[in-house]
């Protein structure tokens, strides 16, 4: 409770804010930095001659804020940003 204005905080809301970034894969599993994931859908990439195929394994992901919340390096393709809804935890 704030001594100046009398505002009361809900302890559950404060704990949720302190939890930080929570990213879940397509199956609802929580992802963490350094996890390995597998792509579940073919993804066309602008400017690339071919699409990324379903089943491609991505090692050592990094979680970031934003629409594309996974930064990674795909072997044979290069640096890439992915949406967590198109991957599952390996």
N, C-alpha and C positions, 0 to 999 in steps of 0.2 A: 504494500500500500504506500502511495506517495504521501509524504507528510505535508507537502505544500497544497496539493489540489484534491487529495482524497481518492485518486484513481486506484482501482484495484486490478492487479494482473492475475490472469488465470495461470497457474503453474504449468498446465499442459501446453499452453500456447508458447510460453517462454522456452520450454524444453524442445518444442518442435522447431523454433527459430534457431536454437543453439545446435541442433542436429546437423545443419549445413545442407549441402547438396546431396539429394538422394535420387539416384538414377536407377531405373528398373529396366530389365530387358523385356522382350516380347512375352515371356512366360511369367513375368512378375518377380523374378529373382533380382535382388539388389546387387548392382555392380559396384566395384571398387577400382581405384587406380591399380594398374598392373595386371588386371584380370585378362584372361584369354576368352575371346568370343568367336562365334561362328555366324556367318551371314545366313539368313533364312529366306532371302528373296533376291532374285537377280536385280541389280541396280544399274541403270544406264548412267554414265557419267558424261557430262558435257565436255566436248573437246577430246574425248578418248575414243579410240577406234573400236573398242569392245567394252561390253558391260562387265561389271563384277558379278561373278556367278554365285548362286546359293551354295553354301557348303564351304566357302572360302574361310579359312581360319585366320583370325587377326590376333596377334600376340601383343601383350603389354599396352593396353589401352590407357588413355589419360582422360579423366572426366573434366568437363568444362561447363560453364553456364551458357545458355543459349538454345536456339532451336536444334542445331546439330550438336548434341552434348557429348560426343565421343571424338577425341582426336587420336589418330593412330597412324601407323605406317604399315602399308600392305606390301608384302614382298612381291616384287615384280611390277608394282604399280606406283608406289610412292606415298607421300603424305596425303591424308584424307580426313575429312570430318564426316561422321556418320550420325544418324539418328538411332537412338537406343531401341526404337520399336522394330527395327529391321535386323536385330541381332539376338542371339541367345547365348547364355553363358556356357562355355565349353567345359 
